[in-house]
Amino acid sequence: MSRADSSDTAKGPPPLVTTSSSAVTKKAVGKRKRDSEIRLVPDDQRIFKSQRFYFFPNSDKHPARKLRIAKAIEFGATWESEFNESVTHIVADKSMDYGLLLKYLKKDALPPHIALVSENYPAECITFCRLLDPRQPQFKVRGYDLSAAAPPISSASSDRSLKLKPAPDSVRARQPETPVQDDRVPESPPTVSTEDGEGEEDRNPSAPPIESTAEFDAALKQARDLRHVPLDMEEDSGSRPTSSDGPATDDERPPAGSELDRRKKGKAQNYQAKFQCMHKHTGSDENPNVGTIAILQQMAEYYNQVGDEWRTRAYRKAISTLRNHPTKVWTREEALALPQIGGRLASKIEEIAYTNRLRRLDNAKAEPQDQVLQTFMQVYGAGFAQASKWVNAGYTTLDELVEKAELTPNQRIGIDHYADFNSRIPRAEVEQHGNAVRKALHKIDPAFDVIVGGSYRRGAKDSGDIDCIITRPNTDLPHIRQVVLDQLVPKLFAKRFLMAELAATSRDDGSKWHGASCIAGSSSSTGIWRRIDLLLVPSDELGAALIYFTGNDIFNRSLRLLASTKGMRLNQRGLYKDVIRGKGREKLSEGTLVEGRDEKRIFEVLGVPWRPPEHRIC
């Protein structure tokens, strides 16, 4: 199916919709929201007339690619939304290669009549007012044999344009380039950003000079990017979290003597063993660094509250390292010798070890404005941005917010039950809430199951909120959603167990219900309100959901990153293989489901020893 045709009336992909040579698109091409035109040029200038373009990746989500597509349509091209035999040209982004294209199209080779060209081909053709030979070296796509390229395709307008002189400025196209990372191997070891913007240099010696190819350079760069594999990547975006690219596979592994081999500390060391998920983590208080960890954890929570993701991650990596270290770390030098700890964090570890305090944390607690900010950020429904607005408006207490500030219903509930929502929930009470949900649900349908997840499932003595995973054997999500939303939730409100609805899931495709519950139940004043989430999981996704909703976040990130190094993707719905990604981790294919139902089977497929929930406290 094509998105445009070569007649006077052309249609492009939304939002690149054209109607006629005088028509104006409803949505702009570019970032600014203004009306913009996609006018077809006069017929004798349509050099792409009768040509059918397929772009790779074939979407207009990237601004530069979107502009290239619009320009091709303007000069007569048809944009094919799906690959088919009528395609005459495949226009690939500079970050793509021939092998990735074939893998995505599931072909061994391109049909001989199709010209594979790089992203600058359309603009060059427009510049010289004719179809150029796609076999020219400047249009070569990495990994493609030009000898197999299709010959140039002539068109009426091209045949009339015999002189290869540049077009006037009014016609010449400025080529929008997709940013491409430099794949060259740096001469010196790279620097990894850590806490407070400092760099932790790779302490290994420089690699000896070796001959290199583009493929090897890419693989080596990929391996370097993942040298701190346990924590560097996050995969919590949207309903289907994306996964990061991993290091080279066995078929692409750099030769002996490369930096990756030296970092293994010997050929016998298993690279996979570096991942946090490969080891048992119990969070035991017997760790000799437990006091240091407690203070670092407070700093990590502080930075997380103020939205400083990088410092939060740096502190969590250091905490994970200390939890696995068998002896007490006293000095800066001892801390620097450990992985994932940079200079400034090493100094803080030394300060904590000798003084049992951290001045940076003390200062944060002592600063009056910072204390107000911290108080406001603990209001349910108010994050760092909203809390900062309240501080900047001059508010200093919760009472002032109630009296003067414009509050959402959830924020008012958050203030009314501020102490309740910010107190830890004892394990026994978490179990009471879970049992209340389970008992009510079994009266509706005994086949349903309720599993309390989160820190409770990891064996914690207390929790911040209550996560109830609701599932039913051989049952899909719509049925579970109908029972929970239409029967269970109203029933629990009637019993005065549920006290407030804080976020309702969509009745069409949602899978969560957020609210507040109270064990005492008779009124809002007789018991403590607790935050409770009802997480709806179909049976064929239960295993992946148990991993996702059990945590902790460090363990889960490690498991997801390990999956990505194997060319797979793990999210709360399942483990997928054959996932193809392009530039900037853009997902080109969903992949094939390997396992979603069985939690232990997912560990087995990834080659990770089974870790019960109480061993996932990284």
ROPA-7115 format. One record per residue (C-alpha): residue in one letter; x, y, z. Coordinates in steps of 0.02 Angstrom, whole numbers, padded with zeros to 5 digits, always signed. Layout:
% residues N
AXYZ/...
END
This chain:
% residues 618
M+00000+00000+00000/S+00073+00166-00051/R+00060+00329+00046/A+00081+00442-00106/D+00058+00433-00294/S+00139+00525-00436/S-00015+00614-00499/D-00058+00796-00467/T-00150+00741-00311/A-00030+00654-00193/K-00055+00582-00022/G+00083+00565+00105/P+00089+00482+00275/P+00010+00569+00422/P+00055+00704+00462/L+00132+00730+00289/V-00037+00741+00203/T-00043+00827+00033/T-00194+00851-00077/S-00143+00956-00227/S-00005+01070-00287/S-00089+01214-00199/A-00144+01121-00045/V-00076+01160+00127/T-00040+01023+00252/K-00134+01025+00416/K+00021+00985+00517/A+00192+01057+00500/V+00350+00968+00449/G+00465+01009+00592/K+00456+01051+00775/R+00368+01218+00770/K+00180+01206+00765/R+00142+01310+00615/D+00053+01279+00451/S+00176+01217+00320/E+00154+01175+00136/I+00197+01018+00041/R+00173+01078-00136/L+00208+00966-00283/V+00329+01050-00401/P+00278+01075-00583/D+00263+00915-00680/D+00422+00941-00781/Q+00523+00953-00620/R+00457+00793-00540/I+00616+00693-00556/F+00546+00555-00443/K+00389+00533-00546/S+00344+00347-00557/Q+00476+00308-00424/R+00423+00219-00265/F+00527+00251-00109/Y+00537+00144+00046/F+00631+00226+00189/F+00727+00127+00320/P+00671+00150+00457/N+00506+00181+00369/S+00427+00311+00483/D+00423+00500+00494/K+00453+00506+00682/H+00631+00570+00660/P+00625+00755+00609/A+00764+00743+00480/R+00689+00587+00399/K+00519+00669+00402/L+00588+00814+00302/R+00672+00696+00177/I+00508+00604+00150/A+00414+00767+00122/K+00542+00826-00004/A+00535+00663-00101/I+00345+00675-00111/E+00359+00855-00167/F+00465+00800-00315/G+00345+00664-00368/A+00394+00509-00268/T+00274+00384-00194/W+00310+00337-00013/E+00272+00153+00013/S+00213+00120+00190/E+00253-00066+00174/F+00390-00152+00078/N+00331-00233-00084/E+00395-00280-00256/S+00343-00112-00331/V+00475-00020-00229/T+00609+00058-00339/H+00721+00135-00206/I+00760+00097-00025/V+00828+00252+00062/A+00923+00202+00219/D+00977+00314+00363/K+01164+00331+00382/S+01158+00232+00544/M+01083+00080+00457/D+01176-00058+00365/Y+01133-00188+00234/G+01132-00334+00356/L+01008-00248+00472/L+00895-00208+00324/L+00892-00389+00265/K+00858-00449+00441/Y+00712-00328+00458/L+00640-00375+00288/K+00675-00560+00321/K+00763-00580+00153/D+00926-00657+00098/A+00955-00521-00033/L+00865-00375-00112/P+00774-00399-00278/P+00892-00343-00418/H+00777-00205-00479/I+00781-00110-00313/A+00912+00026-00286/L+00979+00036-00108/V+01044+00211-00071/S+01095+00315+00079/E+00991+00457+00149/N+01080+00592+00048/Y+01026+00518-00119/P+00858+00610-00138/A+00934+00780-00099/E+01076+00753-00224/C+00953+00705-00359/I+00852+00862-00323/T+01009+00967-00327/F+01056+00905-00502/C+00876+00898-00566/R+00883+00715-00618/L+00893+00538-00554/L+01074+00500-00517/D+01160+00333-00531/P+01128+00242-00365/R+01291+00145-00388/Q+01397+00298-00353/P+01508+00272-00198/Q+01436+00421-00103/F+01266+00333-00100/K+01333+00166-00037/V+01250+00088+00115/R+01370+00003+00234/G+01389-00182+00196/Y+01306-00172+00025/D+01398-00234-00131/L+01383-00098-00261/S+01411-00223-00400/A+01239-00293-00358/A+01157-00123-00360/A+01016-00084-00480/P+01059+00025-00631/P+00992+00203-00636/I+00808+00217-00678/S+00766+00348-00807/S+00613+00458-00806/A+00546+00583-00928/S+00600+00729-00824/S+00770+00652-00796/D+00800+00626-00980/R+00767+00808-01015/S+00892+00861-00881/L+01053+00821-00971/K+01163+00955-00898/L+01225+00911-00723/K+01236+01087-00658/P+01174+01131-00486/A+00995+01189-00471/P+00954+01367-00417/D+00932+01403-00233/S+00744+01401-00249/V+00747+01219-00300/R+00903+01155-00212/A+00867+01046-00061/R+00962+01064+00099/Q+01003+00887+00154/P+00941+00850+00331/E+01063+00726+00405/T+01022+00601+00538/P+01151+00622+00676/V+01272+00476+00677/Q+01385+00435+00821/D+01569+00424+00785/D+01613+00240+00787/R+01800+00267+00790/V+01894+00189+00934/P+01962+00327+01047/E+02148+00333+01071/S+02132+00341+01259/P+02015+00248+01376/P+01842+00328+01386/T+01779+00420+01538/V+01617+00373+01623/S+01516+00510+01705/T+01481+00479+01888/E+01415+00577+02034/D+01436+00767+02027/G+01489+00758+01847/E+01659+00684+01881/G+01738+00552+01771/E+01797+00382+01823/E+01938+00337+01705/D+01966+00161+01643/R+02120+00107+01738/N+02168-00028+01615/P+02315+00004+01497/S+02283+00062+01321/A+02252-00070+01190/P+02397-00112+01074/P+02379-00052+00894/I+02283-00178+00791/E+02207-00179+00619/S+02025-00131+00626/T+01871-00138+00518/A+01712-00038+00532/E+01622-00191+00598/F+01754-00222+00730/D+01756-00039+00782/A+01568-00043+00806/A+01575-00202+00907/L+01716-00137+01016/K+01629+00028+01045/Q+01472-00067+01093/A+01569-00171+01219/R+01650-00015+01294/D+01481+00069+01313/L+01424-00077+01420/R+01577-00101+01530/H+01473-00054+01684/V+01333-00169+01630/P+01239-00193+01795/L+01166-00018+01803/D+01199+00091+01653/M+01040+00060+01557/E+00859+00083+01605/E+00710+00007+01518/D+00555+00082+01595/S+00481+00185+01458/G+00299+00166+01422/S+00198+00009+01424/R+00328-00090+01329/P+00498-00037+01392/T+00633-00035+01263/S+00797-00125+01286/S+00972-00063+01259/D+01094-00131+01134/G+01215-00255+01208/P+01394-00301+01172/A+01446-00407+01025/T+01376-00582+01006/D+01487-00734+00992/D+01495-00712+00804/E+01546-00530+00819/R+01661-00538+00970/P+01823-00438+00953/P+01983-00536+00928/A+02100-00582+01070/G+02201-00438+01138/S+02058-00314+01129/E+02004-00208+01276/L+01853-00321+01308/D+01966-00473+01327/R+02080-00383+01449/R+01932-00326+01553/K+01881-00507+01578/K+02037-00531+01685/G+02080-00689+01591/K+02003-00797+01458/A+01918-00911+01584/Q+01812-00773+01662/N+01632-00776+01607/Y+01573-00606+01544/Q+01396-00643+01599/A+01453-00664+01779/K+01477-00475+01790/F+01290-00446+01792/Q+01208-00412+01960/C+01069-00535+01921/M+01195-00678+01915/H+01230-00664+02101/K+01135-00687+02262/H+01089-00523+02348/T+01003-00535+02516/G+01030-00357+02581/S+01091-00432+02744/D+01128-00316+02890/E+01283-00421+02922/N+01374-00331+02782/P+01524-00236+02857/N+01478-00082+02756/V+01296-00074+02813/G+01320+00095+02899/T+01397+00174+02746/I+01262+00100+02636/A+01124+00174+02745/I+01190+00351+02726/L+01225+00332+02540/Q+01047+00267+02522/Q+00980+00427+02600/M+01079+00531+02475/A+01016+00423+02332/E+00837+00449+02389/Y+00868+00636+02403/Y+00934+00648+02225/N+00793+00538+02162/Q+00665+00655+02240/V+00741+00809+02159/G+00745+00722+01990/D+00934+00702+01976/E+00935+00535+01886/W+01123+00525+01856/R+01176+00554+02037/T+01040+00436+02095/R+01106+00301+01981/A+01287+00333+02032/Y+01244+00314+02216/R+01144+00155+02184/K+01288+00079+02087/A+01406+00118+02231/I+01283+00044+02356/S+01271-00115+02253/T+01460-00129+02247/L+01477-00107+02436/R+01341-00236+02469/N+01444-00364+02377/H+01610-00317+02458/P+01660-00435+02600/T+01764-00312+02702/K+01742-00139+02775/V+01795+00001+02657/W+01884+00136+02756/T+01987+00243+02639/R+01965+00335+02475/E+02097+00225+02395/E+02006+00066+02446/A+01843+00134+02374/L+01927+00187+02212/A+01992+00010+02188/L+01812-00053+02177/P+01709-00052+02018/Q+01579+00083+01985/I+01647+00205+02114/G+01727+00369+02059/G+01836+00494+02150/R+01704+00603+02233/L+01600+00458+02290/A+01757+00375+02357/S+01793+00530+02462/K+01615+00526+02530/I+01632+00342+02575/E+01791+00382+02673/E+01703+00526+02762/I+01557+00413+02812/A+01672+00272+02868/Y+01769+00383+02988/T+01632+00503+03048/N+01471+00402+03024/R+01395+00554+02939/L+01400+00648+02775/R+01410+00837+02773/R+01320+00848+02606/L+01171+00755+02679/D+01175+00859+02838/N+01175+01019+02736/A+01026+00959+02634/K+00930+00922+02794/A+00980+01087+02876/E+00938+01206+02733/P+00766+01280+02774/Q+00709+01300+02594/D+00771+01127+02552/Q+00675+01057+02700/V+00516+01140+02635/L+00549+01069+02462/Q+00573+00895+02534/T+00410+00911+02631/F+00312+00966+02479/M+00385+00828+02370/Q+00314+00699+02490/V+00136+00756+02449/Y+00052+00624+02343/G+00025+00690+02167/A+00162+00822+02181/G+00334+00790+02109/F+00489+00897+02105/A+00421+01021+01978/Q+00259+01055+02072/A+00346+01064+02240/S+00470+01190+02169/K+00326+01299+02107/W+00250+01301+02281/V+00417+01348+02358/N+00444+01486+02230/A+00269+01551+02267/G+00321+01577+02448/Y+00226+01435+02530/T+00316+01359+02679/T+00191+01239+02762/L+00061+01111+02713/D-00073+01218+02795/E-00029+01362+02679/L-00050+01247+02529/V-00223+01196+02588/E-00275+01376+02618/K-00198+01465+02469/A-00132+01350+02333/E-00230+01275+02190/L-00230+01089+02227/T-00291+00939+02131/P-00407+00817+02221/N-00264+00692+02236/Q-00149+00824+02311/R-00281+00867+02441/I-00293+00683+02486/G-00104+00677+02493/I-00099+00822+02617/D-00244+00757+02722/H-00156+00589+02740/Y+00022+00652+02729/A+00085+00555+02880/D-00005+00396+02827/F+00065+00393+02650/N+00242+00433+02708/S+00254+00303+02845/R+00319+00127+02816/I+00192-00014+02818/P+00237-00161+02932/R+00245-00328+02844/A+00099-00398+02943/E-00012-00253+02891/V+00037-00273+02707/E-00019-00453+02722/Q-00185-00398+02798/H-00220-00284+02649/G-00175-00421+02527/N-00288-00545+02615/A-00432-00422+02612/V-00418-00405+02422/R-00397-00593+02400/K-00547-00637+02509/A-00663-00516+02419/L-00605-00575+02248/H-00627-00759+02291/K-00808-00726+02336/I-00830-00662+02158/D-00728-00799+02074/P-00621-00924+02172/A-00510-00953+02018/F-00430-00782+02038/D-00262-00765+02125/V-00187-00617+02217/I+00002-00606+02240/V+00075-00465+02344/G+00230-00403+02254/G+00361-00270+02280/S+00472-00268+02433/Y+00348-00381+02525/R+00382-00522+02404/R+00569-00492+02428/G+00543-00525+02614/A+00560-00345+02677/K+00504-00308+02854/D+00407-00155+02794/S+00352-00075+02630/G+00310+00095+02558/D+00149+00039+02474/I+00052-00119+02432/D+00061-00200+02259/C-00074-00331+02228/I-00044-00431+02069/I-00212-00500+02012/T-00220-00642+01887/R-00324-00793+01837/P-00270-00954+01748/N-00302-00957+01561/T-00383-00786+01565/D-00348-00633+01459/L-00336-00453+01517/P-00510-00390+01464/H-00598-00518+01574/I-00484-00482+01724/R-00511-00295+01700/Q-00699-00314+01691/V-00708-00415+01852/V-00590-00300+01949/L-00662-00133+01893/D-00845-00178+01884/Q-00860-00296+02033/L-00709-00301+02149/V-00673-00114+02167/P-00855-00064+02201/K-00870-00206+02327/L-00714-00151+02421/F-00775+00029+02424/A-00941-00029+02496/K-00847-00121+02634/R-00749+00039+02672/F-00586-00051+02636/L-00548+00058+02485/M-00555+00241+02535/A-00505+00336+02377/E-00471+00311+02193/L-00311+00402+02147/A-00290+00345+01967/A-00414+00237+01871/T-00354+00128+01728/S-00432+00138+01555/R-00576+00017+01534/D-00516-00019+01357/D-00332-00057+01378/G-00277-00016+01556/S-00194-00136+01676/K-00180-00040+01841/W-00289+00037+01975/H-00212+00155+02104/G-00296+00204+02265/A-00295+00207+02455/S-00353+00072+02575/C-00384+00062+02761/I-00392-00095+02867/A-00498-00019+03005/G-00619+00028+02868/S-00770+00102+02958/S-00721+00283+02924/S-00574+00386+02866/S-00534+00434+03046/T-00522+00262+03126/G-00374+00189+03033/I-00217+00226+02935/W-00235+00252+02749/R-00112+00154+02641/R-00066+00170+02458/I-00124+00016+02363/D-00105-00033+02180/L-00207-00169+02093/L-00100-00235+01950/L-00199-00335+01821/V-00098-00471+01734/P-00159-00600+01606/S-00100-00777+01641/D+00016-00787+01491/E+00115-00636+01556/L+00121-00685+01740/G+00303-00740+01746/A+00370-00580+01668/A+00253-00475+01777/L+00314-00560+01936/I+00493-00514+01891/Y+00445-00336+01847/F+00337-00301+02000/T+00452-00390+02123/G+00612-00292+02087/N+00718-00224+02152/D+00753-00098+02015/I+00940-00134+02009/F+00911-00321+01990/N+00780-00292+01855/R+00890-00172+01757/S+01030-00298+01761/L+00916-00437+01700/R+00847-00329+01559/L+01020-00275+01506/L+01081-00454+01504/A+00934-00496+01390/S+00984-00354+01273/T+01162-00421+01258/K+01084-00582+01193/G+00982-00491+01061/M+00825-00506+01167/R+00705-00391+01258/L+00627-00414+01430/N+00482-00312+01496/Q+00331-00340+01608/R+00244-00438+01470/G+00376-00563+01421/L+00547-00607+01352/Y+00563-00578+01164/K+00696-00631+01039/D+00744-00566+00865/V+00714-00386+00916/I+00788-00267+00787/R+00838-00092+00839/G+00903+00054+00741/K+00985+00218+00783/G+00949+00285+00957/R+00876+00116+01007/E+00727+00146+00891/K+00629-00016+00889/L+00611-00082+00711/S+00524-00245+00757/E+00429-00312+00908/G+00521-00478+00907/T+00452-00651+00944/L+00388-00700+01116/V+00499-00831+01197/E+00421-00842+01371/G+00301-00739+01475/R+00205-00861+01583/D+00342-00948+01685/E+00456-00841+01795/K+00587-00978+01818/R+00588-01017+01632/I+00636-00837+01593/F+00786-00853+01708/E+00830-01018+01623/V+00822-00947+01447/L+00936-00802+01498/G+01060-00922+01579/V+01034-00845+01752/P+01028-00958+01905/W+00856-00953+01986/R+00851-00812+02112/P+00703-00819+02231/P+00632-00647+02272/E+00728-00633+02436/H+00892-00646+02337/R+00852-00496+02226/I+00897-00358+02350/C+01039-00274+02256/
END
